Amino acid sequence: MALCIAHSDADLREWNRKGNVAVEQTSAAFGTSAAFLQKTLSGKGLNVYYIEVIAKTPGRRAQVSLTVKCLNAKRRALYQVLSTSDPEREESKLGLYFKSHADTRMLDLRIEKSGDGPAQVEGLLVRDEDAERVPRKPQIDLDRYSAPPWRGPTAYDESVVFIGEKDQELSAPLLFDPVEVLTVTDASKAAVFKNGTDYRVSTTGIVRLPGSRMPVVSPSSLPSGELGWYDLRGKHVLVTYRHRQRCTGPKPGDAKQILTETYKKLLLKLPLKVVVLGDSISLGTGTSGCSSQPPFMPPWPDLLAYRWKRDFNNPSLKILNLSLGGQTTYWAKGIAPSCAASLRPDLTLIAFGMNDFWSVAPEAFKSNIQAVIHAIEKANPKAEFVLISSVPFDPDYCSDKVCLANFNGYLDALKSLVGPRVAYVDMNAMGRYLVGKKGHKSLAVDPMHPNDYCARWYAAAVASLLEPPQGKQRPDTGNKNRDRAP
C-alpha cells in the first residue's frame, strides 16, 4: 500500500512534557531522571497510521518507549500499541504501524524515558496512511461483481493478461469456453476494444492481434529467480462473455447449520455485526478501489456486505474490517482481546496465511487462530466464525520447501478447527483451480495480491455460505444498480 503523508507533528515544542527534558523543534534531550512527552491528536476509527521516532541512549543506561493509545469520545483508552528502544543498541528506530480501534476519536501519543541514563529523540513522524485514499463511487455493476462468478451463462469482466511481444498473436484462456464475447475493455473499463481489430475469439479464450491497443506484458519485464516481484496493475484485460459450461472447480458449501445465529439475524433483518481479521488481501490491497484507480471496486469485505444486504434486504448489517497489511496470526492473537473482542461481533471472518508462511509453523498458526476464537467467545459466547484459507501465491515467486510446507500445512490446521459455530471457506482450493485454468498472472496484480476479479471470488465464496431460501433471492438487475455503493 502506498504511504500517504498527511501531517508530521515534528515540532516537539507543542507537546506536553513532564520531568527533566529539554525540547527543541525537532528533537528532545532527556536527563537522567524519568520524563515524558505527550500529545493528543484527533483520530479516526479503522484508520491505518504509522508513527516513528529515533531514540538515542548513550551508554545504554536508559530506555525510550513510544506508546499510542486509541481513545473514544469520552477519552477512554480502547487499544494500545507500544515500541521500545533496544537495550543492546545506542540508537533505535521506534515504529508503530497499526489500524485504530473502530471507536477511535483521538490518539494519545507518549514518548517516555526510563532508567538512570540520558537519552535523546529526533525525527518524529506521524503519518495517516489513509489520508489520500478518498472513497470513490464504484464504476461497476455491484450486483454482478458480488454474484458468484462460477454461476450463470454470462461471465462478467473476467480478467486475462497477455504475456509476449506486441507484434505477436498472444492467447489468453478464459475460465469457460466462450460462445459469444460481449465486451472487452482495459482494467479501468475506460477503453473498449474491437473484435477483428484488437482481438479475435478462439474456442477457449481470446487472442490479442498484432498492433492491438490492448495492453501486453513483455516477458523481459517480469523478474526471474526467487522472490522476484512484479506489478501488473493496469495490465489486465476484462472480458464479458456468454458460455454453456458448468464450473467444475471447488465451490463453497452451505453453512446454515453451522452459522445458525448469523443466518437467523440475516433472515429476520436483525442487527448483525461482522468483524474481519486478516492481512493485506482482506484490507483490499490489489483491488482498484484500494489503489484509488478506476473502476474503484471496493475490497472483498465491502462486496460481501453489499451482497448480504441486497440478498436479505437487511440494512442493519455492519462489517468492521480490522485487517492490516503485512500481519500474521500472531498479530491477530495480540489484538483480538482489545480490538476484536471488545466489539462483541456476531460473526468473525479470519483470513491469514500470506505473511505467516515465512516463519509461522502450522501448529503455531492453528494455536494463534484458536486464541483469537477464544478471546472473542469470552466476550460473546454465541459468536460464530468463518475461517478462510489464502489463495496461493505465484509459484514462480517462492519455491522454499519450508515456506511451502508451512503454507500447505495451514489448510489442514484450518479444517481441523471446523465445528459448531466455525465454518470454513477453502479459497486455496478455488485459487488453485483458477490458476490451473488461467495462470496466476491473470488473477493478480503481483505475486501475492489478487486483482479485482480474484477478490470477487472471496466475497462470493463467503456470501454463498448463507443464501436466502429459494424463491426469495433477488435477481441481479444489471446496470440499474451499477453505481450503488456498498
Phi, psi and omega in degrees: 000134179294144179274132182242111181279118180260314178197154177234118180269058184281345180280093184289350178293339180274355182275148171289148180215152179218135180097190184278090179216127178260124189247131168246185187297315186242009181208163178216138179247122179264140175281201185274349179263166180295142180199165178205160171244144183214143175208144177250128180243157172291148182215170181232152177284147179054040179247143181266130180233153169227127182228133179216159175207148176265127180246133177241128183231079180303132181082350177055034177256012178225160175227140180244136177237144174245120182236137173234127176248134172274125182247146175273187184297336179264013178066023175275136181289128181256325190197144184225140172236148189217141172223136182236154180291152180282119181294346180267359182230151179271350176221131181223145170262118177263117183230139178232117176244117188205162171252131185289154176303149185302330184263016183294135172235340180216155173243126177258112182259136182217126173248116188235139178248133176231170183093173186257016177248169179281166177204159177222145175233149180201171175068034180294135178224129174240117188232127174268105185292337183261007188300321185260006178269086182277124179301132179240146178294127180300135178262047184221168174270104185293331175301312183285323182289334180265354180282154178300119182293344182275357183252158168089162181277355182235129174261124184258125173049049173287136186267141172224163176223142180255121181246120181157201181257150187298331185271010179250157167284129184235128182258147174223124181284147172259163182295323178239156176290122185284135172266321178211125176271126185265311179215149173225121182227173172281179186296334180275350184070011180275318181266129179252128184261155188251136175293135180090337178253309181262332184205167167225159182262132175257180181290337183241357183182218185226145184241126176279129182270150176303137181084003181295152174281352183292140182296152180221147179250118179286136178304329181291342180275350179268135183288154174243153179096172184295138176063028177287128185255145176217165180225115183253018179301132180081359183264350183277155175245139183254129185238126172250126186207160175261151180210174181235019186254157171263147177288125181263000182275175179293144180224156181292150178269183178274131182242021182297329181277351178258314182260058188294319181292318179297314181297319179298318181291325175295313182296318184273002179060037177274158176303134181225120180253121181245129177249136177249124176243112182199189181259206186295333178297317178283332173299325178121002180303130183106333178279151185294325179295319180293332178270002182056041178238145176297144014267019172061043175290131182287165175302159186299326177299329177289323175297320177300314179301316179300314185295314181293320176299319182291310185293324184257359182051046184244096180285353183274000178287133177229128176247125178249112185265104180270002187298151182213137181298144175079006188262159180240181178293337174296319177297316179300317178300322183289323184266349185304313183295322186270316184269305186284308184296326181295341178275351181048059182291149171282324182222134177239127176260122185243119187221101180223174176139325187288339174254335182295325192298342178293327190213353186256118178290154181304325180296317179291322177303311179297315181298320180295317179293321176300320179296321177298313180299314182295321179297318181287321177297329178296324179277328180217095184300340179266007183299145178240162190218148169236120177265131188235118176285164183267145170299153181291152172278168182300124180298340177283348187277315186216130178237011181300128186294323180293316179298317180294321178295320177299309184301315180290329179292336179295332183295312178294324180298317180292317180299326181290344181268353181292137180179203177305125177072007179230110179257171185221137173240120184268078177291338178295315179296317179295321179295318179295324176297313180296317179298319179296329181274327192233344186089147185297319189289346173282349188244357190218158176266343179201183184300342188238335192253127178296149171275187182305315185296313181292323178298329177298329178294323176301307183299314182293324181294315179291317180300325184288346175299326183227107179236152180299157176303150179304136181096345179248004179282137177278132180289152173293132189254004175073213189297346180304327184247020191296334185255011180281131179279154179289000000 
